[in-house]
Amino acid sequence: MKPSKYNFIWPADDPAKVIVFNSLTTALAEVEKTYLDLLDLPRFDYDTLPDPARRFADGLKQGGFILDDAADELKILKYAYNSN
């Protein structure tokens, strides 16, 4: 898996959390910093993550913050642009 190239991260009011915005999906989330390093890695192996990190990754995947390795975001963006 890999993080989206379209993620933006800002500090939240709670110092233990951050705000994550994905400009491709327009998803917005407030998340704890515990496993935030997954968004800084170029790629990671989902199967080797501990269960709490997997649950965190599953939630981020729903918003498009994390993608399968085969996902091509530029292709997705071009398709969305040309469909309108």
Secondary structure, DSSP 4 states (H G I P E B T S, - for coil): -EE-TTEEEEE-SSTTEEEEEETTTTEEEEEESTTGGGGTSS---GGGS-HHHHHHHHHHHHTTSEE-TT--HHHHHHHHHHH-
